[in-house]
Each structure stands twice: as C-alpha cells, then as structure tokens.
Amino acid sequence: MILADKIITLRKRNGWSQEELADRLGISRQSVSKWESGGSYS
C-alpha cells in the first residue's frame, strides 16, 4: 500500500473529511488532497 492509500484509509476509518484531517495536522486541505492524489509530500 502506498502512502496516499494509507492516508485515505486511515482518514476514512476515523470518519474525518480532508478538512478535519488538515485542521488536526495544522495544514491546508489542499495539502491533504495533494497527498491523497500522490502529489508532493513536502
């Protein structure tokens, strides 16, 4: 399983939207979206 798949799986398992995960991590929702689509991890 690649990192993007792990992020999606764990986020959904916790019932969080991308916005909720972003808030918990102190990042933008766009960053979460980029991670989940396999974009840059920096």
mmCIF entry with sequence, helices, sheets and N, C-alpha, C, O atoms, coordinates in Angstrom:
data_MODEL
# 
_entry.id   MODEL 
# 
_entity.id                         1 
_entity.type                       polymer 
_entity.pdbx_number_of_molecules   1 
# 
_entity_poly.entity_id                      1 
_entity_poly.type                           'polypeptide(L)' 
_entity_poly.nstd_linkage                   no 
_entity_poly.nstd_monomer                   no 
_entity_poly.pdbx_seq_one_letter_code       MILADKIITLRKRNGWSQEELADRLGISRQSVSKWESGGSYS 
_entity_poly.pdbx_seq_one_letter_code_can   MILADKIITLRKRNGWSQEELADRLGISRQSVSKWESGGSYS 
_entity_poly.pdbx_strand_id                 A 
# 
loop_
_entity_poly_seq.entity_id 
_entity_poly_seq.num 
_entity_poly_seq.mon_id 
_entity_poly_seq.hetero 
1 1  MET n 
1 2  ILE n 
1 3  LEU n 
1 4  ALA n 
1 5  ASP n 
1 6  LYS n 
1 7  ILE n 
1 8  ILE n 
1 9  THR n 
1 10 LEU n 
1 11 ARG n 
1 12 LYS n 
1 13 ARG n 
1 14 ASN n 
1 15 GLY n 
1 16 TRP n 
1 17 SER n 
1 18 GLN n 
1 19 GLU n 
1 20 GLU n 
1 21 LEU n 
1 22 ALA n 
1 23 ASP n 
1 24 ARG n 
1 25 LEU n 
1 26 GLY n 
1 27 ILE n 
1 28 SER n 
1 29 ARG n 
1 30 GLN n 
1 31 SER n 
1 32 VAL n 
1 33 SER n 
1 34 LYS n 
1 35 TRP n 
1 36 GLU n 
1 37 SER n 
1 38 GLY n 
1 39 GLY n 
1 40 SER n 
1 41 TYR n 
1 42 SER n 
# 
_struct_asym.id          A 
_struct_asym.entity_id   1 
# 
loop_
_struct_conf.conf_type_id 
_struct_conf.id 
_struct_conf.pdbx_PDB_helix_id 
_struct_conf.beg_label_comp_id 
_struct_conf.beg_label_asym_id 
_struct_conf.beg_label_seq_id 
_struct_conf.pdbx_beg_PDB_ins_code 
_struct_conf.end_label_comp_id 
_struct_conf.end_label_asym_id 
_struct_conf.end_label_seq_id 
_struct_conf.pdbx_end_PDB_ins_code 
_struct_conf.beg_auth_comp_id 
_struct_conf.beg_auth_asym_id 
_struct_conf.beg_auth_seq_id 
_struct_conf.end_auth_comp_id 
_struct_conf.end_auth_asym_id 
_struct_conf.end_auth_seq_id 
_struct_conf.pdbx_PDB_helix_class 
_struct_conf.details 
_struct_conf.pdbx_PDB_helix_length 
HELX_P HELX_P1 AA1 LEU A 3  ? ARG A 13 ? LEU A 3  ARG A 13 1 ? 11 
HELX_P HELX_P2 AA2 GLN A 18 ? LEU A 25 ? GLN A 18 LEU A 25 1 ? 8  
HELX_P HELX_P3 AA3 ARG A 29 ? GLU A 36 ? ARG A 29 GLU A 36 1 ? 8  
# 
_struct_conf_type.id          HELX_P 
_struct_conf_type.criteria    ? 
_struct_conf_type.reference   ? 
# 
loop_
_atom_site.group_PDB 
_atom_site.id 
_atom_site.type_symbol 
_atom_site.label_atom_id 
_atom_site.label_alt_id 
_atom_site.label_comp_id 
_atom_site.label_asym_id 
_atom_site.label_entity_id 
_atom_site.label_seq_id 
_atom_site.pdbx_PDB_ins_code 
_atom_site.Cartn_x 
_atom_site.Cartn_y 
_atom_site.Cartn_z 
_atom_site.occupancy 
_atom_site.B_iso_or_equiv 
_atom_site.pdbx_formal_charge 
_atom_site.auth_seq_id 
_atom_site.auth_comp_id 
_atom_site.auth_asym_id 
_atom_site.auth_atom_id 
_atom_site.pdbx_PDB_model_num 
ATOM 1   N N  . MET A 1 1  ? 0.850   -1.184 0.000  1.00 0.00 ? 1  MET A N  1 
ATOM 2   C CA . MET A 1 1  ? 0.000   0.000  0.000  1.00 0.00 ? 1  MET A CA 1 
ATOM 3   C C  . MET A 1 1  ? 0.888   1.237  0.000  1.00 0.00 ? 1  MET A C  1 
ATOM 4   O O  . MET A 1 1  ? 1.804   1.352  0.814  1.00 0.00 ? 1  MET A O  1 
ATOM 5   N N  . ILE A 1 2  ? 0.617   2.146  -0.901 1.00 0.00 ? 2  ILE A N  1 
ATOM 6   C CA . ILE A 1 2  ? 1.413   3.369  -0.953 1.00 0.00 ? 2  ILE A CA 1 
ATOM 7   C C  . ILE A 1 2  ? 0.897   4.383  0.071  1.00 0.00 ? 2  ILE A C  1 
ATOM 8   O O  . ILE A 1 2  ? -0.206  4.243  0.599  1.00 0.00 ? 2  ILE A O  1 
ATOM 9   N N  . LEU A 1 3  ? 1.704   5.392  0.338  1.00 0.00 ? 3  LEU A N  1 
ATOM 10  C CA . LEU A 1 3  ? 1.369   6.374  1.373  1.00 0.00 ? 3  LEU A CA 1 
ATOM 11  C C  . LEU A 1 3  ? 0.015   7.029  1.122  1.00 0.00 ? 3  LEU A C  1 
ATOM 12  O O  . LEU A 1 3  ? -0.766  7.205  2.057  1.00 0.00 ? 3  LEU A O  1 
ATOM 13  N N  . ALA A 1 4  ? -0.270  7.390  -0.113 1.00 0.00 ? 4  ALA A N  1 
ATOM 14  C CA . ALA A 1 4  ? -1.552  8.042  -0.420 1.00 0.00 ? 4  ALA A CA 1 
ATOM 15  C C  . ALA A 1 4  ? -2.720  7.152  -0.001 1.00 0.00 ? 4  ALA A C  1 
ATOM 16  O O  . ALA A 1 4  ? -3.700  7.631  0.571  1.00 0.00 ? 4  ALA A O  1 
ATOM 17  N N  . ASP A 1 5  ? -2.611  5.856  -0.289 1.00 0.00 ? 5  ASP A N  1 
ATOM 18  C CA . ASP A 1 5  ? -3.679  4.918  0.089  1.00 0.00 ? 5  ASP A CA 1 
ATOM 19  C C  . ASP A 1 5  ? -3.816  4.807  1.601  1.00 0.00 ? 5  ASP A C  1 
ATOM 20  O O  . ASP A 1 5  ? -4.926  4.716  2.124  1.00 0.00 ? 5  ASP A O  1 
ATOM 21  N N  . LYS A 1 6  ? -2.693  4.816  2.296  1.00 0.00 ? 6  LYS A N  1 
ATOM 22  C CA . LYS A 1 6  ? -2.726  4.732  3.762  1.00 0.00 ? 6  LYS A CA 1 
ATOM 23  C C  . LYS A 1 6  ? -3.412  5.949  4.368  1.00 0.00 ? 6  LYS A C  1 
ATOM 24  O O  . LYS A 1 6  ? -4.209  5.824  5.298  1.00 0.00 ? 6  LYS A O  1 
ATOM 25  N N  . ILE A 1 7  ? -3.100  7.121  3.839  1.00 0.00 ? 7  ILE A N  1 
ATOM 26  C CA . ILE A 1 7  ? -3.714  8.353  4.345  1.00 0.00 ? 7  ILE A CA 1 
ATOM 27  C C  . ILE A 1 7  ? -5.225  8.302  4.150  1.00 0.00 ? 7  ILE A C  1 
ATOM 28  O O  . ILE A 1 7  ? -5.984  8.606  5.071  1.00 0.00 ? 7  ILE A O  1 
ATOM 29  N N  . ILE A 1 8  ? -5.660  7.918  2.956  1.00 0.00 ? 8  ILE A N  1 
ATOM 30  C CA . ILE A 1 8  ? -7.097  7.843  2.660  1.00 0.00 ? 8  ILE A CA 1 
ATOM 31  C C  . ILE A 1 8  ? -7.776  6.837  3.585  1.00 0.00 ? 8  ILE A C  1 
ATOM 32  O O  . ILE A 1 8  ? -8.812  7.130  4.181  1.00 0.00 ? 8  ILE A O  1 
ATOM 33  N N  . THR A 1 9  ? -7.183  5.645  3.698  1.00 0.00 ? 9  THR A N  1 
ATOM 34  C CA . THR A 1 9  ? -7.770  4.583  4.511  1.00 0.00 ? 9  THR A CA 1 
ATOM 35  C C  . THR A 1 9  ? -7.908  5.005  5.966  1.00 0.00 ? 9  THR A C  1 
ATOM 36  O O  . THR A 1 9  ? -8.974  4.845  6.561  1.00 0.00 ? 9  THR A O  1 
ATOM 37  N N  . LEU A 1 10 ? -6.848  5.539  6.538  1.00 0.00 ? 10 LEU A N  1 
ATOM 38  C CA . LEU A 1 10 ? -6.879  5.934  7.945  1.00 0.00 ? 10 LEU A CA 1 
ATOM 39  C C  . LEU A 1 10 ? -7.814  7.115  8.181  1.00 0.00 ? 10 LEU A C  1 
ATOM 40  O O  . LEU A 1 10 ? -8.506  7.171  9.198  1.00 0.00 ? 10 LEU A O  1 
ATOM 41  N N  . ARG A 1 11 ? -7.834  8.056  7.243  1.00 0.00 ? 11 ARG A N  1 
ATOM 42  C CA . ARG A 1 11 ? -8.731  9.214  7.382  1.00 0.00 ? 11 ARG A CA 1 
ATOM 43  C C  . ARG A 1 11 ? -10.187 8.748  7.370  1.00 0.00 ? 11 ARG A C  1 
ATOM 44  O O  . ARG A 1 11 ? -10.987 9.172  8.204  1.00 0.00 ? 11 ARG A O  1 
ATOM 45  N N  . LYS A 1 12 ? -10.522 7.883  6.432  1.00 0.00 ? 12 LYS A N  1 
ATOM 46  C CA . LYS A 1 12 ? -11.905 7.403  6.336  1.00 0.00 ? 12 LYS A CA 1 
ATOM 47  C C  . LYS A 1 12 ? -12.272 6.511  7.516  1.00 0.00 ? 12 LYS A C  1 
ATOM 48  O O  . LYS A 1 12 ? -13.406 6.555  7.993  1.00 0.00 ? 12 LYS A O  1 
ATOM 49  N N  . ARG A 1 13 ? -11.328 5.703  7.991  1.00 0.00 ? 13 ARG A N  1 
ATOM 50  C CA . ARG A 1 13 ? -11.583 4.843  9.145  1.00 0.00 ? 13 ARG A CA 1 
ATOM 51  C C  . ARG A 1 13 ? -11.963 5.673  10.367 1.00 0.00 ? 13 ARG A C  1 
ATOM 52  O O  . ARG A 1 13 ? -12.767 5.243  11.194 1.00 0.00 ? 13 ARG A O  1 
ATOM 53  N N  . ASN A 1 14 ? -11.380 6.865  10.475 1.00 0.00 ? 14 ASN A N  1 
ATOM 54  C CA . ASN A 1 14 ? -11.679 7.756  11.589 1.00 0.00 ? 14 ASN A CA 1 
ATOM 55  C C  . ASN A 1 14 ? -12.884 8.651  11.318 1.00 0.00 ? 14 ASN A C  1 
ATOM 56  O O  . ASN A 1 14 ? -13.305 9.411  12.190 1.00 0.00 ? 14 ASN A O  1 
ATOM 57  N N  . GLY A 1 15 ? -13.440 8.563  10.108 1.00 0.00 ? 15 GLY A N  1 
ATOM 58  C CA . GLY A 1 15 ? -14.617 9.356  9.767  1.00 0.00 ? 15 GLY A CA 1 
ATOM 59  C C  . GLY A 1 15 ? -14.318 10.826 9.570  1.00 0.00 ? 15 GLY A C  1 
ATOM 60  O O  . GLY A 1 15 ? -15.196 11.669 9.748  1.00 0.00 ? 15 GLY A O  1 
ATOM 61  N N  . TRP A 1 16 ? -13.082 11.143 9.202  1.00 0.00 ? 16 TRP A N  1 
ATOM 62  C CA . TRP A 1 16 ? -12.688 12.537 9.027  1.00 0.00 ? 16 TRP A CA 1 
ATOM 63  C C  . TRP A 1 16 ? -12.744 12.938 7.564  1.00 0.00 ? 16 TRP A C  1 
ATOM 64  O O  . TRP A 1 16 ? -12.432 12.148 6.673  1.00 0.00 ? 16 TRP A O  1 
ATOM 65  N N  . SER A 1 17 ? -13.146 14.172 7.335  1.00 0.00 ? 17 SER A N  1 
ATOM 66  C CA . SER A 1 17 ? -13.042 14.745 5.996  1.00 0.00 ? 17 SER A CA 1 
ATOM 67  C C  . SER A 1 17 ? -11.596 15.222 5.801  1.00 0.00 ? 17 SER A C  1 
ATOM 68  O O  . SER A 1 17 ? -10.805 15.252 6.744  1.00 0.00 ? 17 SER A O  1 
ATOM 69  N N  . GLN A 1 18 ? -11.280 15.585 4.587  1.00 0.00 ? 18 GLN A N  1 
ATOM 70  C CA . GLN A 1 18 ? -9.942  16.145 4.342  1.00 0.00 ? 18 GLN A CA 1 
ATOM 71  C C  . GLN A 1 18 ? -9.755  17.410 5.175  1.00 0.00 ? 18 GLN A C  1 
ATOM 72  O O  . GLN A 1 18 ? -8.668  17.666 5.693  1.00 0.00 ? 18 GLN A O  1 
ATOM 73  N N  . GLU A 1 19 ? -10.809 18.189 5.299  1.00 0.00 ? 19 GLU A N  1 
ATOM 74  C CA . GLU A 1 19 ? -10.753 19.430 6.085  1.00 0.00 ? 19 GLU A CA 1 
ATOM 75  C C  . GLU A 1 19 ? -10.445 19.135 7.552  1.00 0.00 ? 19 GLU A C  1 
ATOM 76  O O  . GLU A 1 19 ? -9.624  19.815 8.166  1.00 0.00 ? 19 GLU A O  1 
ATOM 77  N N  . GLU A 1 20 ? -11.106 18.118 8.110  1.00 0.00 ? 20 GLU A N  1 
ATOM 78  C CA . GLU A 1 20 ? -10.878 17.763 9.519  1.00 0.00 ? 20 GLU A CA 1 
ATOM 79  C C  . GLU A 1 20 ? -9.451  17.278 9.743  1.00 0.00 ? 20 GLU A C  1 
ATOM 80  O O  . GLU A 1 20 ? -8.809  17.661 10.720 1.00 0.00 ? 20 GLU A O  1 
ATOM 81  N N  . LEU A 1 21 ? -8.955  16.438 8.841  1.00 0.00 ? 21 LEU A N  1 
ATOM 82  C CA . LEU A 1 21 ? -7.583  15.956 8.971  1.00 0.00 ? 21 LEU A CA 1 
ATOM 83  C C  . LEU A 1 21 ? -6.598  17.122 8.879  1.00 0.00 ? 21 LEU A C  1 
ATOM 84  O O  . LEU A 1 21 ? -5.647  17.205 9.656  1.00 0.00 ? 21 LEU A O  1 
ATOM 85  N N  . ALA A 1 22 ? -6.832  18.002 7.939  1.00 0.00 ? 22 ALA A N  1 
ATOM 86  C CA . ALA A 1 22 ? -5.964  19.170 7.774  1.00 0.00 ? 22 ALA A CA 1 
ATOM 87  C C  . ALA A 1 22 ? -5.941  20.017 9.043  1.00 0.00 ? 22 ALA A C  1 
ATOM 88  O O  . ALA A 1 22 ? -4.875  20.449 9.481  1.00 0.00 ? 22 ALA A O  1 
ATOM 89  N N  . ASP A 1 23 ? -7.111  20.257 9.635  1.00 0.00 ? 23 ASP A N  1 
ATOM 90  C CA . ASP A 1 23 ? -7.188  21.040 10.866 1.00 0.00 ? 23 ASP A CA 1 
ATOM 91  C C  . ASP A 1 23 ? -6.401  20.369 11.990 1.00 0.00 ? 23 ASP A C  1 
ATOM 92  O O  . ASP A 1 23 ? -5.690  21.034 12.744 1.00 0.00 ? 23 ASP A O  1 
ATOM 93  N N  . ARG A 1 24 ? -6.535  19.045 12.096 1.00 0.00 ? 24 ARG A N  1 
ATOM 94  C CA . ARG A 1 24 ? -5.828  18.305 13.150 1.00 0.00 ? 24 ARG A CA 1 
ATOM 95  C C  . ARG A 1 24 ? -4.315  18.361 12.968 1.00 0.00 ? 24 ARG A C  1 
ATOM 96  O O  . ARG A 1 24 ? -3.566  18.353 13.945 1.00 0.00 ? 24 ARG A O  1 
ATOM 97  N N  . LEU A 1 25 ? -3.866  18.418 11.708 1.00 0.00 ? 25 LEU A N  1 
ATOM 98  C CA . LEU A 1 25 ? -2.432  18.448 11.419 1.00 0.00 ? 25 LEU A CA 1 
ATOM 99  C C  . LEU A 1 25 ? -1.879  19.870 11.317 1.00 0.00 ? 25 LEU A C  1 
ATOM 100 O O  . LEU A 1 25 ? -0.665  20.068 11.264 1.00 0.00 ? 25 LEU A O  1 
ATOM 101 N N  . GLY A 1 26 ? -2.777  20.856 11.289 1.00 0.00 ? 26 GLY A N  1 
ATOM 102 C CA . GLY A 1 26 ? -2.340  22.254 11.171 1.00 0.00 ? 26 GLY A CA 1 
ATOM 103 C C  . GLY A 1 26 ? -1.827  22.594 9.786  1.00 0.00 ? 26 GLY A C  1 
ATOM 104 O O  . GLY A 1 26 ? -0.902  23.393 9.633  1.00 0.00 ? 26 GLY A O  1 
ATOM 105 N N  . ILE A 1 27 ? -2.442  21.974 8.761  1.00 0.00 ? 27 ILE A N  1 
ATOM 106 C CA . ILE A 1 27 ? -2.060  22.223 7.377  1.00 0.00 ? 27 ILE A CA 1 
ATOM 107 C C  . ILE A 1 27 ? -3.309  22.573 6.580  1.00 0.00 ? 27 ILE A C  1 
ATOM 108 O O  . ILE A 1 27 ? -4.413  22.589 7.125  1.00 0.00 ? 27 ILE A O  1 
ATOM 109 N N  . SER A 1 28 ? -3.136  22.854 5.289  1.00 0.00 ? 28 SER A N  1 
ATOM 110 C CA . SER A 1 28 ? -4.286  23.192 4.445  1.00 0.00 ? 28 SER A CA 1 
ATOM 111 C C  . SER A 1 28 ? -4.956  21.930 3.911  1.00 0.00 ? 28 SER A C  1 
ATOM 112 O O  . SER A 1 28 ? -4.327  20.878 3.789  1.00 0.00 ? 28 SER A O  1 
ATOM 113 N N  . ARG A 1 29 ? -6.242  22.056 3.596  1.00 0.00 ? 29 ARG A N  1 
ATOM 114 C CA . ARG A 1 29 ? -6.969  20.942 2.999  1.00 0.00 ? 29 ARG A CA 1 
ATOM 115 C C  . ARG A 1 29 ? -6.373  20.580 1.648  1.00 0.00 ? 29 ARG A C  1 
ATOM 116 O O  . ARG A 1 29 ? -6.389  19.418 1.242  1.00 0.00 ? 29 ARG A O  1 
ATOM 117 N N  . GLN A 1 30 ? -5.849  21.582 0.959  1.00 0.00 ? 30 GLN A N  1 
ATOM 118 C CA . GLN A 1 30 ? -5.241  21.341 -0.339 1.00 0.00 ? 30 GLN A CA 1 
ATOM 119 C C  . GLN A 1 30 ? -4.019  20.426 -0.213 1.00 0.00 ? 30 GLN A C  1 
ATOM 120 O O  . GLN A 1 30 ? -3.747  19.623 -1.105 1.00 0.00 ? 30 GLN A O  1 
ATOM 121 N N  . SER A 1 31 ? -3.285  20.548 0.895  1.00 0.00 ? 31 SER A N  1 
ATOM 122 C CA . SER A 1 31 ? -2.139  19.665 1.121  1.00 0.00 ? 31 SER A CA 1 
ATOM 123 C C  . SER A 1 31 ? -2.586  18.220 1.282  1.00 0.00 ? 31 SER A C  1 
ATOM 124 O O  . SER A 1 31 ? -1.976  17.308 0.724  1.00 0.00 ? 31 SER A O  1 
ATOM 125 N N  . VAL A 1 32 ? -3.653  18.016 2.047  1.00 0.00 ? 32 VAL A N  1 
ATOM 126 C CA . VAL A 1 32 ? -4.185  16.662 2.231  1.00 0.00 ? 32 VAL A CA 1 
ATOM 127 C C  . VAL A 1 32 ? -4.623  16.104 0.879  1.00 0.00 ? 32 VAL A C  1 
ATOM 128 O O  . VAL A 1 32 ? -4.329  14.953 0.558  1.00 0.00 ? 32 VAL A O  1 
ATOM 129 N N  . SER A 1 33 ? -5.316  16.907 0.097  1.00 0.00 ? 33 SER A N  1 
ATOM 130 C CA . SER A 1 33 ? -5.769  16.474 -1.218 1.00 0.00 ? 33 SER A CA 1 
ATOM 131 C C  . SER A 1 33 ? -4.585  16.081 -2.103 1.00 0.00 ? 33 SER A C  1 
ATOM 132 O O  . SER A 1 33 ? -4.627  15.070 -2.804 1.00 0.00 ? 33 SER A O  1 
ATOM 133 N N  . LYS A 1 34 ? -3.538  16.892 -2.059 1.00 0.00 ? 34 LYS A N  1 
ATOM 134 C CA . LYS A 1 34 ? -2.348  16.615 -2.864 1.00 0.00 ? 34 LYS A CA 1 
ATOM 135 C C  . LYS A 1 34 ? -1.695  15.316 -2.416 1.00 0.00 ? 34 LYS A C  1 
ATOM 136 O O  . LYS A 1 34 ? -1.273  14.518 -3.252 1.00 0.00 ? 34 LYS A O  1 
ATOM 137 N N  . TRP A 1 35 ? -1.605  15.090 -1.098 1.00 0.00 ? 35 TRP A N  1 
ATOM 138 C CA . TRP A 1 35 ? -1.027  13.838 -0.578 1.00 0.00 ? 35 TRP A CA 1 
ATOM 139 C C  . TRP A 1 35 ? -1.840  12.648 -1.057 1.00 0.00 ? 35 TRP A C  1 
ATOM 140 O O  . TRP A 1 35 ? -1.283  11.641 -1.493 1.00 0.00 ? 35 TRP A O  1 
ATOM 141 N N  . GLU A 1 36 ? -3.162  12.768 -0.975 1.00 0.00 ? 36 GLU A N  1 
ATOM 142 C CA . GLU A 1 36 ? -4.021  11.647 -1.337 1.00 0.00 ? 36 GLU A CA 1 
ATOM 143 C C  . GLU A 1 36 ? -4.005  11.355 -2.833 1.00 0.00 ? 36 GLU A C  1 
ATOM 144 O O  . GLU A 1 36 ? -4.298  10.235 -3.251 1.00 0.00 ? 36 GLU A O  1 
ATOM 145 N N  . SER A 1 37 ? -3.673  12.332 -3.620 1.00 0.00 ? 37 SER A N  1 
ATOM 146 C CA . SER A 1 37 ? -3.593  12.110 -5.062 1.00 0.00 ? 37 SER A CA 1 
ATOM 147 C C  . SER A 1 37 ? -2.188  11.695 -5.477 1.00 0.00 ? 37 SER A C  1 
ATOM 148 O O  . SER A 1 37 ? -1.907  11.517 -6.662 1.00 0.00 ? 37 SER A O  1 
ATOM 149 N N  . GLY A 1 38 ? -1.303  11.541 -4.486 1.00 0.00 ? 38 GLY A N  1 
ATOM 150 C CA . GLY A 1 38 ? 0.065   11.116 -4.765 1.00 0.00 ? 38 GLY A CA 1 
ATOM 151 C C  . GLY A 1 38 ? 0.986   12.255 -5.138 1.00 0.00 ? 38 GLY A C  1 
ATOM 152 O O  . GLY A 1 38 ? 2.037   12.041 -5.744 1.00 0.00 ? 38 GLY A O  1 
ATOM 153 N N  . GLY A 1 39 ? 0.596   13.461 -4.778 1.00 0.00 ? 39 GLY A N  1 
ATOM 154 C CA . GLY A 1 39 ? 1.422   14.622 -5.079 1.00 0.00 ? 39 GLY A CA 1 
ATOM 155 C C  . GLY A 1 39 ? 2.582   14.755 -4.099 1.00 0.00 ? 39 GLY A C  1 
ATOM 156 O O  . GLY A 1 39 ? 2.908   13.806 -3.386 1.00 0.00 ? 39 GLY A O  1 
ATOM 157 N N  . SER A 1 40 ? 3.181   15.890 -4.064 1.00 0.00 ? 40 SER A N  1 
ATOM 158 C CA . SER A 1 40 ? 4.344   16.162 -3.220 1.00 0.00 ? 40 SER A CA 1 
ATOM 159 C C  . SER A 1 40 ? 4.031   15.984 -1.743 1.00 0.00 ? 40 SER A C  1 
ATOM 160 O O  . SER A 1 40 ? 2.933   16.302 -1.289 1.00 0.00 ? 40 SER A O  1 
ATOM 161 N N  . TYR A 1 41 ? 5.012   15.470 -0.994 1.00 0.00 ? 41 TYR A N  1 
ATOM 162 C CA . TYR A 1 41 ? 4.850   15.266 0.445  1.00 0.00 ? 41 TYR A CA 1 
ATOM 163 C C  . TYR A 1 41 ? 5.601   16.301 1.264  1.00 0.00 ? 41 TYR A C  1 
ATOM 164 O O  . TYR A 1 41 ? 5.723   16.158 2.480  1.00 0.00 ? 41 TYR A O  1 
ATOM 165 N N  . SER A 1 42 ? 6.094   17.319 0.625  1.00 0.00 ? 42 SER A N  1 
ATOM 166 C CA . SER A 1 42 ? 6.863   18.319 1.375  1.00 0.00 ? 42 SER A CA 1 
ATOM 167 C C  . SER A 1 42 ? 5.984   19.441 1.847  1.00 0.00 ? 42 SER A C  1 
ATOM 168 O O  . SER A 1 42 ? 6.464   20.371 2.494  1.00 0.00 ? 42 SER A O  1 
# 
